[in-house]
Amino acid sequence: MVSEAQKEATKKYRAENPLKKTYWDRKGQARGFINVNLKKSTKLSQAINENRLQYIDDLKELHSDIEQRLKDLQQ
């Protein structure tokens, strides 16, 4: 359980660091798409389970995009 003081400190930190918050939010969204629990009954898991082949293709495409991005950034 998180104390009220910790919640307020977190809220204040996020308000004072909006770019970090944006970064963390986007990173979490990407991970949420990649690491979704397909056994849970959520809209996303249902959509993926109904379109599993498309999901696999999309993960492969994301993998390729990530590899290319790493190459670009390391040059």
N, CA, C and O atoms as a CHARMM CRD file, in Angstrom:
* protein
*
  300
    1    1 MET  N      0.83800  -1.18000   0.00000 PROA 1      0.00000
    2    1 MET  CA     0.00000   0.00000   0.00000 PROA 1      0.00000
    3    1 MET  C      0.88600   1.24800   0.00000 PROA 1      0.00000
    4    1 MET  O      1.90400   1.31100   0.69100 PROA 1      0.00000
    5    2 VAL  N      0.47900   2.21600  -0.77800 PROA 2      0.00000
    6    2 VAL  CA     1.25200   3.44000  -0.92600 PROA 2      0.00000
    7    2 VAL  C      0.64300   4.52400  -0.03700 PROA 2      0.00000
    8    2 VAL  O     -0.57100   4.73300  -0.03000 PROA 2      0.00000
    9    3 SER  N      1.50000   5.20100   0.70500 PROA 3      0.00000
   10    3 SER  CA     1.02400   6.25100   1.60600 PROA 3      0.00000
   11    3 SER  C      0.57600   7.47900   0.81600 PROA 3      0.00000
   12    3 SER  O      0.95700   7.66800  -0.33900 PROA 3      0.00000
   13    4 GLU  N     -0.22600   8.29000   1.45300 PROA 4      0.00000
   14    4 GLU  CA    -0.68200   9.53600   0.82100 PROA 4      0.00000
   15    4 GLU  C      0.50500  10.45500   0.52300 PROA 4      0.00000
   16    4 GLU  O      0.52500  11.13900  -0.50100 PROA 4      0.00000
   17    5 ALA  N      1.48700  10.46800   1.41800 PROA 5      0.00000
   18    5 ALA  CA     2.67400  11.30100   1.20600 PROA 5      0.00000
   19    5 ALA  C      3.42200  10.85400  -0.05300 PROA 5      0.00000
   20    5 ALA  O      3.89100  11.68100  -0.83500 PROA 5      0.00000
   21    6 GLN  N      3.52600   9.53500  -0.23400 PROA 6      0.00000
   22    6 GLN  CA     4.21100   9.01900  -1.41700 PROA 6      0.00000
   23    6 GLN  C      3.42200   9.35700  -2.67400 PROA 6      0.00000
   24    6 GLN  O      4.01200   9.72600  -3.69000 PROA 6      0.00000
   25    7 LYS  N      2.10900   9.23800  -2.62300 PROA 7      0.00000
   26    7 LYS  CA     1.27100   9.58200  -3.76900 PROA 7      0.00000
   27    7 LYS  C      1.44800  11.05300  -4.14800 PROA 7      0.00000
   28    7 LYS  O      1.55700  11.38800  -5.32800 PROA 7      0.00000
   29    8 GLU  N      1.47700  11.91900  -3.14900 PROA 8      0.00000
   30    8 GLU  CA     1.66100  13.35300  -3.40000 PROA 8      0.00000
   31    8 GLU  C      3.04500  13.64300  -3.95600 PROA 8      0.00000
   32    8 GLU  O      3.19500  14.46900  -4.85600 PROA 8      0.00000
   33    9 ALA  N      4.05800  12.96400  -3.42300 PROA 9      0.00000
   34    9 ALA  CA     5.42000  13.16000  -3.92100 PROA 9      0.00000
   35    9 ALA  C      5.52600  12.71300  -5.38100 PROA 9      0.00000
   36    9 ALA  O      6.17400  13.37300  -6.19400 PROA 9      0.00000
   37   10 THR  N      4.89200  11.60100  -5.70200 PROA 10     0.00000
   38   10 THR  CA     4.89400  11.10600  -7.07700 PROA 10     0.00000
   39   10 THR  C      4.17700  12.08600  -8.00000 PROA 10     0.00000
   40   10 THR  O      4.66200  12.39700  -9.08800 PROA 10     0.00000
   41   11 LYS  N      3.02700  12.56400  -7.56000 PROA 11     0.00000
   42   11 LYS  CA     2.25100  13.52500  -8.36100 PROA 11     0.00000
   43   11 LYS  C      3.06500  14.79400  -8.61000 PROA 11     0.00000
   44   11 LYS  O      3.08800  15.31300  -9.72600 PROA 11     0.00000
   45   12 LYS  N      3.73200  15.29100  -7.56400 PROA 12     0.00000
   46   12 LYS  CA     4.54900  16.49600  -7.68600 PROA 12     0.00000
   47   12 LYS  C      5.71800  16.25900  -8.64800 PROA 12     0.00000
   48   12 LYS  O      6.00200  17.10000  -9.50100 PROA 12     0.00000
   49   13 TYR  N      6.39200  15.11500  -8.50900 PROA 13     0.00000
   50   13 TYR  CA     7.53100  14.80300  -9.37700 PROA 13     0.00000
   51   13 TYR  C      7.08900  14.76100 -10.83900 PROA 13     0.00000
   52   13 TYR  O      7.75600  15.31700 -11.71200 PROA 13     0.00000
   53   14 ARG  N      5.96800  14.10300 -11.09700 PROA 14     0.00000
   54   14 ARG  CA     5.47100  14.00000 -12.46700 PROA 14     0.00000
   55   14 ARG  C      5.09500  15.36800 -13.02800 PROA 14     0.00000
   56   14 ARG  O      5.32200  15.65000 -14.20500 PROA 14     0.00000
   57   15 ALA  N      4.51700  16.21300 -12.17700 PROA 15     0.00000
   58   15 ALA  CA     4.14800  17.56500 -12.61700 PROA 15     0.00000
   59   15 ALA  C      5.38900  18.39300 -12.94100 PROA 15     0.00000
   60   15 ALA  O      5.36900  19.21800 -13.85400 PROA 15     0.00000
   61   16 GLU  N      6.46000  18.17200 -12.19700 PROA 16     0.00000
   62   16 GLU  CA     7.69300  18.92700 -12.39600 PROA 16     0.00000
   63   16 GLU  C      8.57100  18.34600 -13.50600 PROA 16     0.00000
   64   16 GLU  O      9.52400  18.99100 -13.94300 PROA 16     0.00000
   65   17 ASN  N      8.25700  17.14200 -13.96000 PROA 17     0.00000
   66   17 ASN  CA     9.05900  16.46400 -14.98400 PROA 17     0.00000
   67   17 ASN  C      8.16400  15.90300 -16.08800 PROA 17     0.00000
   68   17 ASN  O      8.10700  14.68800 -16.28000 PROA 17     0.00000
   69   18 PRO  N      7.46900  16.77100 -16.80900 PROA 18     0.00000
   70   18 PRO  CA     6.49900  16.28700 -17.79500 PROA 18     0.00000
   71   18 PRO  C      7.11600  15.48600 -18.94600 PROA 18     0.00000
   72   18 PRO  O      6.47200  14.58500 -19.48400 PROA 18     0.00000
   73   19 LEU  N      8.34400  15.80400 -19.32100 PROA 19     0.00000
   74   19 LEU  CA     8.96400  15.04800 -20.40600 PROA 19     0.00000
   75   19 LEU  C      9.28700  13.61500 -19.97800 PROA 19     0.00000
   76   19 LEU  O      9.12300  12.67700 -20.75700 PROA 19     0.00000
   77   20 LYS  N      9.74100  13.45700 -18.75000 PROA 20     0.00000
   78   20 LYS  CA     9.99000  12.10900 -18.24200 PROA 20     0.00000
   79   20 LYS  C      8.68700  11.33100 -18.14500 PROA 20     0.00000
   80   20 LYS  O      8.63900  10.14500 -18.47200 PROA 20     0.00000
   81   21 LYS  N      7.62400  12.00100 -17.69200 PROA 21     0.00000
   82   21 LYS  CA     6.32400  11.34500 -17.59100 PROA 21     0.00000
   83   21 LYS  C      5.85100  10.88300 -18.96900 PROA 21     0.00000
   84   21 LYS  O      5.36000   9.76400 -19.11700 PROA 21     0.00000
   85   22 THR  N      5.99900  11.73400 -19.96400 PROA 22     0.00000
   86   22 THR  CA     5.61700  11.37000 -21.32600 PROA 22     0.00000
   87   22 THR  C      6.42000  10.16600 -21.80200 PROA 22     0.00000
   88   22 THR  O      5.87200   9.23100 -22.38600 PROA 22     0.00000
   89   23 TYR  N      7.71200  10.20000 -21.54800 PROA 23     0.00000
   90   23 TYR  CA     8.59200   9.09900 -21.94400 PROA 23     0.00000
   91   23 TYR  C      8.14900   7.79300 -21.28600 PROA 23     0.00000
   92   23 TYR  O      7.99300   6.77400 -21.95900 PROA 23     0.00000
   93   24 TRP  N      7.94600   7.82900 -19.96100 PROA 24     0.00000
   94   24 TRP  CA     7.54600   6.61700 -19.23300 PROA 24     0.00000
   95   24 TRP  C      6.18600   6.11200 -19.67800 PROA 24     0.00000
   96   24 TRP  O      5.97500   4.90300 -19.77900 PROA 24     0.00000
   97   25 ASP  N      5.26200   7.02500 -19.94600 PROA 25     0.00000
   98   25 ASP  CA     3.92700   6.62900 -20.40600 PROA 25     0.00000
   99   25 ASP  C      4.01300   5.88700 -21.73500 PROA 25     0.00000
  100   25 ASP  O      3.40800   4.82900 -21.90700 PROA 25     0.00000
  101   26 ARG  N      4.76900   6.45100 -22.66700 PROA 26     0.00000
  102   26 ARG  CA     4.89300   5.81600 -23.98300 PROA 26     0.00000
  103   26 ARG  C      5.60800   4.47600 -23.90400 PROA 26     0.00000
  104   26 ARG  O      5.23800   3.52300 -24.59000 PROA 26     0.00000
  105   27 LYS  N      6.62800   4.41000 -23.07000 PROA 27     0.00000
  106   27 LYS  CA     7.35300   3.15700 -22.88700 PROA 27     0.00000
  107   27 LYS  C      6.41600   2.10000 -22.31000 PROA 27     0.00000
  108   27 LYS  O      6.44000   0.94400 -22.73400 PROA 27     0.00000
  109   28 GLY  N      5.60800   2.49200 -21.35800 PROA 28     0.00000
  110   28 GLY  CA     4.65200   1.56800 -20.75700 PROA 28     0.00000
  111   28 GLY  C      3.60700   1.09600 -21.74700 PROA 28     0.00000
  112   28 GLY  O      3.20600  -0.06700 -21.72200 PROA 28     0.00000
  113   29 GLN  N      3.16300   1.98800 -22.61900 PROA 29     0.00000
  114   29 GLN  CA     2.18900   1.61000 -23.63500 PROA 29     0.00000
  115   29 GLN  C      2.77400   0.56900 -24.59200 PROA 29     0.00000
  116   29 GLN  O      2.11200  -0.40500 -24.94900 PROA 29     0.00000
  117   30 ALA  N      4.01100   0.79000 -24.99400 PROA 30     0.00000
  118   30 ALA  CA     4.66400  -0.16000 -25.89700 PROA 30     0.00000
  119   30 ALA  C      4.81600  -1.51900 -25.22800 PROA 30     0.00000
  120   30 ALA  O      4.51300  -2.55100 -25.82600 PROA 30     0.00000
  121   31 ARG  N      5.28000  -1.51300 -24.00300 PROA 31     0.00000
  122   31 ARG  CA     5.43600  -2.77800 -23.27600 PROA 31     0.00000
  123   31 ARG  C      4.09900  -3.45800 -23.03500 PROA 31     0.00000
  124   31 ARG  O      3.99800  -4.68400 -23.08600 PROA 31     0.00000
  125   32 GLY  N      3.07700  -2.66000 -22.77200 PROA 32     0.00000
  126   32 GLY  CA     1.74500  -3.22200 -22.56700 PROA 32     0.00000
  127   32 GLY  C      1.22700  -3.94800 -23.79400 PROA 32     0.00000
  128   32 GLY  O      0.55700  -4.97300 -23.67500 PROA 32     0.00000
  129   33 PHE  N      1.53400  -3.42500 -24.97300 PROA 33     0.00000
  130   33 PHE  CA     1.13600  -4.07300 -26.22100 PROA 33     0.00000
  131   33 PHE  C      1.93500  -5.35500 -26.44900 PROA 33     0.00000
  132   33 PHE  O      1.39100  -6.36700 -26.89100 PROA 33     0.00000
  133   34 ILE  N      3.21300  -5.30000 -26.14500 PROA 34     0.00000
  134   34 ILE  CA     4.08700  -6.44700 -26.38200 PROA 34     0.00000
  135   34 ILE  C      3.85500  -7.55600 -25.36000 PROA 34     0.00000
  136   34 ILE  O      3.79900  -8.73100 -25.72200 PROA 34     0.00000
  137   35 ASN  N      3.72200  -7.19200 -24.09500 PROA 35     0.00000
  138   35 ASN  CA     3.66800  -8.17800 -23.01300 PROA 35     0.00000
  139   35 ASN  C      2.27000  -8.45000 -22.47600 PROA 35     0.00000
  140   35 ASN  O      2.12700  -8.90900 -21.34300 PROA 35     0.00000
  141   36 VAL  N      1.24300  -8.17700 -23.26200 PROA 36     0.00000
  142   36 VAL  CA    -0.13200  -8.36300 -22.80200 PROA 36     0.00000
  143   36 VAL  C     -0.37900  -9.82500 -22.40900 PROA 36     0.00000
  144   36 VAL  O      0.08000 -10.74700 -23.08300 PROA 36     0.00000
  145   37 ASN  N     -1.10500 -10.01600 -21.31900 PROA 37     0.00000
  146   37 ASN  CA    -1.47500 -11.35400 -20.86600 PROA 37     0.00000
  147   37 ASN  C     -2.66900 -11.81300 -21.69300 PROA 37     0.00000
  148   37 ASN  O     -3.77700 -11.30400 -21.52300 PROA 37     0.00000
  149   38 LEU  N     -2.45000 -12.75600 -22.57100 PROA 38     0.00000
  150   38 LEU  CA    -3.49500 -13.19800 -23.49200 PROA 38     0.00000
  151   38 LEU  C     -4.51400 -14.11800 -22.84000 PROA 38     0.00000
  152   38 LEU  O     -5.50300 -14.49300 -23.47000 PROA 38     0.00000
  153   39 LYS  N     -4.28600 -14.48500 -21.58800 PROA 39     0.00000
  154   39 LYS  CA    -5.25200 -15.32700 -20.87100 PROA 39     0.00000
  155   39 LYS  C     -6.27300 -14.50400 -20.09900 PROA 39     0.00000
  156   39 LYS  O     -7.31800 -15.01600 -19.69800 PROA 39     0.00000
  157   40 LYS  N     -5.96500 -13.22000 -19.89100 PROA 40     0.00000
  158   40 LYS  CA    -6.91100 -12.33700 -19.21600 PROA 40     0.00000
  159   40 LYS  C     -7.97600 -11.89300 -20.20000 PROA 40     0.00000
  160   40 LYS  O     -7.74000 -11.84600 -21.40700 PROA 40     0.00000
  161   41 SER  N     -9.13000 -11.57400 -19.68500 PROA 41     0.00000
  162   41 SER  CA   -10.24300 -11.14900 -20.54000 PROA 41     0.00000
  163   41 SER  C    -10.28500  -9.62500 -20.60100 PROA 41     0.00000
  164   41 SER  O    -11.08800  -8.98500 -19.92200 PROA 41     0.00000
  165   42 THR  N     -9.40900  -9.05700 -21.42400 PROA 42     0.00000
  166   42 THR  CA    -9.40500  -7.62000 -21.65100 PROA 42     0.00000
  167   42 THR  C     -9.70800  -7.37200 -23.12200 PROA 42     0.00000
  168   42 THR  O     -9.61900  -8.28300 -23.94400 PROA 42     0.00000
  169   43 LYS  N    -10.06000  -6.14900 -23.44200 PROA 43     0.00000
  170   43 LYS  CA   -10.33300  -5.83400 -24.84800 PROA 43     0.00000
  171   43 LYS  C     -9.10700  -6.10200 -25.71700 PROA 43     0.00000
  172   43 LYS  O     -9.22300  -6.64100 -26.81700 PROA 43     0.00000
  173   44 LEU  N     -7.94200  -5.72500 -25.21700 PROA 44     0.00000
  174   44 LEU  CA    -6.72700  -5.92500 -25.99800 PROA 44     0.00000
  175   44 LEU  C     -6.44600  -7.40700 -26.20400 PROA 44     0.00000
  176   44 LEU  O     -6.15400  -7.82800 -27.32400 PROA 44     0.00000
  177   45 SER  N     -6.53000  -8.20400 -25.14200 PROA 45     0.00000
  178   45 SER  CA    -6.24700  -9.63900 -25.29500 PROA 45     0.00000
  179   45 SER  C     -7.26800 -10.29800 -26.21400 PROA 45     0.00000
  180   45 SER  O     -6.91500 -11.18300 -26.99400 PROA 45     0.00000
  181   46 GLN  N     -8.51100  -9.88400 -26.13400 PROA 46     0.00000
  182   46 GLN  CA    -9.53200 -10.43700 -27.02700 PROA 46     0.00000
  183   46 GLN  C     -9.23400 -10.05900 -28.47700 PROA 46     0.00000
  184   46 GLN  O     -9.33900 -10.89400 -29.37500 PROA 46     0.00000
  185   47 ALA  N     -8.86400  -8.80300 -28.70000 PROA 47     0.00000
  186   47 ALA  CA    -8.55000  -8.35200 -30.05900 PROA 47     0.00000
  187   47 ALA  C     -7.34800  -9.11700 -30.61200 PROA 47     0.00000
  188   47 ALA  O     -7.34400  -9.50900 -31.77900 PROA 47     0.00000
  189   48 ILE  N     -6.33900  -9.32700 -29.78600 PROA 48     0.00000
  190   48 ILE  CA    -5.14300 -10.05500 -30.23000 PROA 48     0.00000
  191   48 ILE  C     -5.47800 -11.50800 -30.51200 PROA 48     0.00000
  192   48 ILE  O     -5.05300 -12.06200 -31.52600 PROA 48     0.00000
  193   49 ASN  N     -6.24200 -12.13100 -29.61400 PROA 49     0.00000
  194   49 ASN  CA    -6.58900 -13.53900 -29.80400 PROA 49     0.00000
  195   49 ASN  C     -7.43200 -13.75600 -31.06000 PROA 49     0.00000
  196   49 ASN  O     -7.34900 -14.81400 -31.68400 PROA 49     0.00000
  197   50 GLU  N     -8.23200 -12.77600 -31.43100 PROA 50     0.00000
  198   50 GLU  CA    -9.02800 -12.88300 -32.65300 PROA 50     0.00000
  199   50 GLU  C     -8.19800 -12.58000 -33.90600 PROA 50     0.00000
  200   50 GLU  O     -8.60200 -12.91600 -35.01900 PROA 50     0.00000
  201   51 ASN  N     -7.06300 -11.95900 -33.72000 PROA 51     0.00000
  202   51 ASN  CA    -6.20100 -11.57300 -34.84600 PROA 51     0.00000
  203   51 ASN  C     -4.75900 -11.99500 -34.58000 PROA 51     0.00000
  204   51 ASN  O     -3.82700 -11.21900 -34.78900 PROA 51     0.00000
  205   52 ARG  N     -4.59100 -13.20900 -34.12700 PROA 52     0.00000
  206   52 ARG  CA    -3.27300 -13.66800 -33.67500 PROA 52     0.00000
  207   52 ARG  C     -2.20100 -13.57600 -34.76300 PROA 52     0.00000
  208   52 ARG  O     -1.08000 -13.15300 -34.48200 PROA 52     0.00000
  209   53 LEU  N     -2.52100 -13.95600 -35.97600 PROA 53     0.00000
  210   53 LEU  CA    -1.52300 -13.89600 -37.05500 PROA 53     0.00000
  211   53 LEU  C     -1.10300 -12.46000 -37.33500 PROA 53     0.00000
  212   53 LEU  O      0.07300 -12.19400 -37.58400 PROA 53     0.00000
  213   54 GLN  N     -2.05100 -11.54000 -37.29800 PROA 54     0.00000
  214   54 GLN  CA    -1.73000 -10.12400 -37.49400 PROA 54     0.00000
  215   54 GLN  C     -0.84400  -9.62600 -36.35300 PROA 54     0.00000
  216   54 GLN  O      0.10000  -8.86800 -36.57900 PROA 54     0.00000
  217   55 TYR  N     -1.15100 -10.05600 -35.12700 PROA 55     0.00000
  218   55 TYR  CA    -0.36400  -9.66700 -33.95200 PROA 55     0.00000
  219   55 TYR  C      1.08100 -10.15200 -34.09900 PROA 55     0.00000
  220   55 TYR  O      2.02100  -9.41500 -33.80500 PROA 55     0.00000
  221   56 ILE  N      1.24600 -11.38000 -34.55000 PROA 56     0.00000
  222   56 ILE  CA     2.58600 -11.92800 -34.75000 PROA 56     0.00000
  223   56 ILE  C      3.32900 -11.10600 -35.79900 PROA 56     0.00000
  224   56 ILE  O      4.49700 -10.76300 -35.61500 PROA 56     0.00000
  225   57 ASP  N      2.65100 -10.79600 -36.89000 PROA 57     0.00000
  226   57 ASP  CA     3.27700  -9.96400 -37.93100 PROA 57     0.00000
  227   57 ASP  C      3.63800  -8.58200 -37.39500 PROA 57     0.00000
  228   57 ASP  O      4.69900  -8.04500 -37.71400 PROA 57     0.00000
  229   58 ASP  N      2.75300  -8.01000 -36.58200 PROA 58     0.00000
  230   58 ASP  CA     3.02800  -6.68700 -36.01400 PROA 58     0.00000
  231   58 ASP  C      4.21900  -6.72000 -35.06500 PROA 58     0.00000
  232   58 ASP  O      5.02600  -5.79000 -35.05600 PROA 58     0.00000
  233   59 LEU  N      4.33900  -7.78300 -34.26500 PROA 59     0.00000
  234   59 LEU  CA     5.49500  -7.90200 -33.36800 PROA 59     0.00000
  235   59 LEU  C      6.78700  -8.03100 -34.16600 PROA 59     0.00000
  236   59 LEU  O      7.81100  -7.45500 -33.79900 PROA 59     0.00000
  237   60 LYS  N      6.73500  -8.79100 -35.26100 PROA 60     0.00000
  238   60 LYS  CA     7.92000  -8.91300 -36.11700 PROA 60     0.00000
  239   60 LYS  C      8.29600  -7.56300 -36.71500 PROA 60     0.00000
  240   60 LYS  O      9.47300  -7.21300 -36.79500 PROA 60     0.00000
  241   61 GLU  N      7.28500  -6.81100 -37.13200 PROA 61     0.00000
  242   61 GLU  CA     7.53900  -5.48700 -37.70300 PROA 61     0.00000
  243   61 GLU  C      8.13600  -4.55200 -36.64600 PROA 61     0.00000
  244   61 GLU  O      9.07800  -3.81100 -36.92900 PROA 61     0.00000
  245   62 LEU  N      7.58800  -4.59000 -35.43800 PROA 62     0.00000
  246   62 LEU  CA     8.13400  -3.77200 -34.35700 PROA 62     0.00000
  247   62 LEU  C      9.57200  -4.16900 -34.05900 PROA 62     0.00000
  248   62 LEU  O     10.42000  -3.30800 -33.82500 PROA 62     0.00000
  249   63 HSD  N      9.84900  -5.46000 -34.06700 PROA 63     0.00000
  250   63 HSD  CA    11.20800  -5.94500 -33.82500 PROA 63     0.00000
  251   63 HSD  C     12.16900  -5.38100 -34.86600 PROA 63     0.00000
  252   63 HSD  O     13.25900  -4.91200 -34.54200 PROA 63     0.00000
  253   64 SER  N     11.74500  -5.43800 -36.10100 PROA 64     0.00000
  254   64 SER  CA    12.56700  -4.90000 -37.18900 PROA 64     0.00000
  255   64 SER  C     12.76500  -3.39000 -37.02800 PROA 64     0.00000
  256   64 SER  O     13.86800  -2.87700 -37.21400 PROA 64     0.00000
  257   65 ASP  N     11.69900  -2.69500 -36.68400 PROA 65     0.00000
  258   65 ASP  CA    11.78900  -1.24300 -36.47400 PROA 65     0.00000
  259   65 ASP  C     12.75200  -0.90700 -35.33600 PROA 65     0.00000
  260   65 ASP  O     13.52100   0.05000 -35.42800 PROA 65     0.00000
  261   66 ILE  N     12.70400  -1.68800 -34.27800 PROA 66     0.00000
  262   66 ILE  CA    13.59100  -1.46200 -33.13300 PROA 66     0.00000
  263   66 ILE  C     15.04100  -1.71300 -33.52900 PROA 66     0.00000
  264   66 ILE  O     15.92400  -0.93000 -33.17900 PROA 66     0.00000
  265   67 GLU  N     15.29100  -2.79000 -34.24900 PROA 67     0.00000
  266   67 GLU  CA    16.64900  -3.08800 -34.71000 PROA 67     0.00000
  267   67 GLU  C     17.18100  -1.95300 -35.59100 PROA 67     0.00000
  268   67 GLU  O     18.33400  -1.54500 -35.45200 PROA 67     0.00000
  269   68 GLN  N     16.35400  -1.45400 -36.47900 PROA 68     0.00000
  270   68 GLN  CA    16.77800  -0.35900 -37.35900 PROA 68     0.00000
  271   68 GLN  C     17.03800   0.90500 -36.56000 PROA 68     0.00000
  272   68 GLN  O     18.01100   1.61500 -36.81500 PROA 68     0.00000
  273   69 ARG  N     16.18300   1.18500 -35.60400 PROA 69     0.00000
  274   69 ARG  CA    16.33800   2.38600 -34.78200 PROA 69     0.00000
  275   69 ARG  C     17.64200   2.31800 -33.98700 PROA 69     0.00000
  276   69 ARG  O     18.35500   3.31500 -33.87200 PROA 69     0.00000
  277   70 LEU  N     17.95100   1.14500 -33.44200 PROA 70     0.00000
  278   70 LEU  CA    19.20800   0.97500 -32.70100 PROA 70     0.00000
  279   70 LEU  C     20.41200   1.22700 -33.60700 PROA 70     0.00000
  280   70 LEU  O     21.37100   1.88500 -33.20300 PROA 70     0.00000
  281   71 LYS  N     20.35900   0.70600 -34.82300 PROA 71     0.00000
  282   71 LYS  CA    21.45400   0.92000 -35.77300 PROA 71     0.00000
  283   71 LYS  C     21.59900   2.41700 -36.06500 PROA 71     0.00000
  284   71 LYS  O     22.71000   2.94800 -36.07300 PROA 71     0.00000
  285   72 ASP  N     20.48100   3.08600 -36.30300 PROA 72     0.00000
  286   72 ASP  CA    20.51400   4.51900 -36.60800 PROA 72     0.00000
  287   72 ASP  C     21.09900   5.33300 -35.45800 PROA 72     0.00000
  288   72 ASP  O     21.88200   6.25700 -35.67900 PROA 72     0.00000
  289   73 LEU  N     20.72100   4.99100 -34.24300 PROA 73     0.00000
  290   73 LEU  CA    21.18400   5.74700 -33.07900 PROA 73     0.00000
  291   73 LEU  C     22.63800   5.48300 -32.73100 PROA 73     0.00000
  292   73 LEU  O     23.29900   6.33000 -32.13100 PROA 73     0.00000
  293   74 GLN  N     23.13300   4.32700 -33.10100 PROA 74     0.00000
  294   74 GLN  CA    24.51300   3.96400 -32.75400 PROA 74     0.00000
  295   74 GLN  C     25.52200   4.44000 -33.78300 PROA 74     0.00000
  296   74 GLN  O     26.72300   4.23900 -33.60000 PROA 74     0.00000
  297   75 GLN  N     25.07100   5.05800 -34.84500 PROA 75     0.00000
  298   75 GLN  CA    26.00000   5.56000 -35.87000 PROA 75     0.00000
  299   75 GLN  C     26.52300   6.91600 -35.50000 PROA 75     0.00000
  300   75 GLN  O     27.31600   7.49500 -36.24200 PROA 75     0.00000
